[in-house]
Amino acid sequence: MKTLFRLPFLMTLLMGVVFAVHSASAQEILTKVDPQIFPKPEKGYKMMVIDVPYSDRDQDKRIEFSVGKMMEVDGCNHFGLNGETTQLDLQGWGYTYYVFKTDGQVIGTQMGCPDAAKRNLFVSAQPTAVRYNGKMPIIIYIPEEYDVQFKIFSATEGIYRAMEYSPSKK
């Protein structure tokens, strides 16, 4: 009796392994664009690559990346890095890449907070939002002393309608 109970369990387990291996190999078959086709970084810059997995819902996702660096700051003010991200085209390929330039100036609010302990914070410039594409890496050139962090946003399947506003007449 125990053998009959184990057989369906073992068959289910075996099928799960087969499907897992099949889906993993399907992911690996997808050809990605090689970052080596992009220009070499200028002196004082480095190339950063955001490489996300392909999904059948790429069109419903967005990536937001920020360039900055970890800094010790006070415990209550808000900080931001002066800088600008420029979108450029890779001539002859039709691909996009980004270059971040900064003078290194950090701006911040001016609240007094003498009792607030110092903290380490990733101080970044204004984030850049781009479409999610699991077939294409996002290439960003940044100064060597900076780093890139990113978030992935995903839309729901729901579509909503805004309400019309009609001010009441008095």
SVG drawing of the C-alpha trace seen along z (x, -y; Angstrom):
<svg xmlns="http://www.w3.org/2000/svg" viewBox="-25 -81 67 83">
<polyline fill="none" stroke="black" stroke-width="0.4" points="0.0,0.0 2.8,-2.4 4.4,-1.7 1.2,-2.7 1.2,-6.0 4.8,-6.7 4.4,-6.2 2.2,-9.2 4.4,-11.3 7.6,-10.2 6.0,-10.7 4.9,-14.3 8.4,-15.0 10.0,-13.6 7.7,-15.7 8.6,-18.8 12.3,-18.3 11.8,-17.7 9.8,-20.9 12.2,-22.9 15.2,-21.8 13.2,-22.5 12.3,-26.0 15.8,-26.8 17.3,-25.6 14.7,-27.7 15.9,-30.8 19.5,-30.0 18.7,-29.6 17.6,-33.2 20.4,-35.2 21.3,-38.4 23.1,-41.3 26.8,-41.2 28.0,-44.3 31.3,-44.2 29.6,-45.9 29.3,-49.1 32.1,-51.7 34.9,-51.3 34.5,-53.7 36.3,-57.0 39.2,-57.6 37.8,-58.0 34.6,-56.2 33.4,-52.6 30.7,-50.6 27.9,-49.3 25.5,-46.6 21.9,-45.9 21.0,-42.5 17.6,-41.2 16.0,-37.9 13.5,-37.6 9.9,-37.1 6.7,-36.9 5.6,-40.1 8.5,-42.3 6.1,-44.9 4.4,-45.3 7.7,-46.1 9.9,-49.2 13.4,-49.6 14.4,-52.7 18.1,-53.2 20.0,-55.7 23.6,-56.7 25.2,-57.7 27.5,-56.6 27.4,-55.6 28.1,-58.6 28.1,-59.4 25.4,-62.0 23.5,-63.5 20.4,-61.8 17.6,-64.0 18.2,-65.8 17.5,-64.7 20.4,-64.6 20.8,-64.4 23.7,-64.3 24.0,-66.9 24.3,-65.2 22.6,-64.3 22.0,-61.1 22.1,-61.4 20.6,-58.7 22.7,-58.0 22.3,-55.7 24.8,-53.1 25.4,-54.1 24.7,-51.3 23.0,-49.0 19.9,-50.8 20.6,-50.2 20.5,-52.8 23.1,-53.4 23.4,-56.0 26.2,-58.3 26.0,-59.9 28.0,-63.1 28.4,-64.9 30.4,-67.6 30.2,-65.7 28.2,-68.4 25.7,-67.1 22.7,-69.1 20.6,-68.7 17.9,-70.2 19.1,-72.4 17.2,-71.1 19.0,-71.3 19.3,-67.9 22.1,-68.0 20.9,-64.9 20.4,-62.7 23.1,-60.1 25.0,-60.0 24.1,-57.4 25.4,-55.8 23.1,-56.6 23.2,-56.0 23.2,-59.6 22.0,-59.6 21.0,-61.8 17.5,-61.9 16.5,-58.4 16.1,-57.4 13.2,-55.2 13.6,-52.8 11.6,-50.0 12.3,-46.4 13.8,-44.2 15.1,-40.8 16.8,-40.5 18.9,-43.6 21.3,-44.8 21.1,-48.4 24.5,-49.9 25.4,-52.9 28.8,-54.8 29.5,-56.4 32.5,-58.0 34.7,-55.4 33.8,-56.4 30.1,-56.0 27.7,-53.0 24.3,-52.1 21.3,-50.8 18.0,-49.8 14.4,-48.9 12.0,-46.8 8.4,-48.0 5.7,-45.8 2.2,-46.8 -1.0,-45.0 -3.2,-43.7 -6.0,-46.0 -6.8,-49.1 -8.5,-51.9 -10.4,-55.0 -10.0,-58.4 -13.0,-60.2 -14.0,-63.5 -14.0,-66.4 -16.8,-68.9 -16.5,-71.8 -19.9,-72.6 -21.3,-76.0 -22.4,-78.3"/>
</svg>
